[in-house]
Amino acid sequence: MTTGTVTSAQNPAKRRPRPWLRRSSAHLPLIITAVVTLFPFFVMLVISVQPGRAIDLPGSLWPESWDFSEFTRLLSRGEMTTWIVNTAIYSVVSVVLVLALASMAAYAFAKLSFPGRRAVFLLMVAMLMVPYHLTLIPKFIMVSEMGGLNSHWGLILPTLANVQALFLMRQFIAGIPNELMEAARIDGAGEFRIFWQIILPQTKPILATLGVFVFLWHWNDFLWPLVANTESAMYTLTVGLSSLNEEQTSLAVTMAGAVITFVPIFVIFLLLQRYFVRGVAMSGIK
C-alpha cells in the first residue's frame, strides 16, 4: 500500500488558479475590446492637441505638450456656437417627440384591439427593409412643398416616424401583464390614464435605451441635415465641420471638432448607462 506524500500536481486544490488570476482572465477580453475601441478616439485627441503636427506611427503616442489652442480657435468662431445649438435642438426635440409618439403607438399595437392591427404593424415593420438613402428624395420634396427647408421643424418633422423605436417599444410593452390594465379599467381608468400612469412608468429602461440611441442617431446624422439645409446658419455640427474641410483647415482643427462632437454623446451615455444596460438586458430577455 502506497502512503507517499501528495504532491502539488496530484492535489486539485493546489492546481486551481488563484481568484485574482481568474478574475483577470475573465476581464481580459473586455479590456482588450475596450482598448481597441477607444484607441481611435485617443489618436483623435492626440492629433487635436498637436497643431501643425501629425501623430508619428510607430513612435510616441503621447504628445510632448498639450496645446488646446485649436479648440479655443474653433469655439471662438461664431458659427460654431450656432451649429452646436442647431444640433442640440435637432437631437433633443427629436428624442422627446420620437419617444412620445413611439410609446403611444406601441401601446396601441401591443394592448389595444382594432381591425387590421397586425397587418398595419407588419407593414410598418416592413418599412425597415427600405434603405435610408432612398427616403431622402421623397422627404426633401415633402419638406420643400411645405416650405420647411432651412428650418428646425423641417429638419425634425421627417424623422419622427421611427419604426425601430416603435418596434422595440411594442415588444417591451407586450410583456407587461394585461391584469394591470384590467384592474385599472375596473377602477374606471381610461386608456390614456392607463398609458400614462401604469404603462409608461414601467417602460423607463427601454425609454432610456431608446433615448440614447435616438440622440446618437440625430447627433451624428449627416445626410438629412446636409440635404435639408443649404444655409450655413442652419448647419448642424456634422455638416458644419465637413464644410471646414473646404477651407483647407489643418488636421488638428478637424480632430478638435470631432472631439467636441464626441463629448456630449459620451457624457449622456455615462449619465444613462445604468438605465441603458438594464434596458438592453430586459429587451434581450423578452
Buried (B, 14 or more C-beta within 10 A) or exposed (E): EEEEEEEEEEEEEEEEEEEEEEEEEEEEEEEEEEEEEEEEEEBBBBBBBBBEBEBEEEEEEEBEEEBEEBBEBBBEEEBBEBBBEBBBBBBEBBBEBBBEBBBBBBBBBBBEEEEEEEEEBEEBBEEEEEEEEEEBEEBBEEBEEEEBBBBBEBBBBBBBBBBBBBBBBBBBBBEBEEEEBEEBEEEEBEBEEBBBEBBBEBBEBBBBBBBBBBBBBBBBBEEBBBBBBEEEEBBBBBBBBBBBEEEEBBBBBBBBBBBBBBEBBEEBEEEBEEBBEBBBEBBEEE
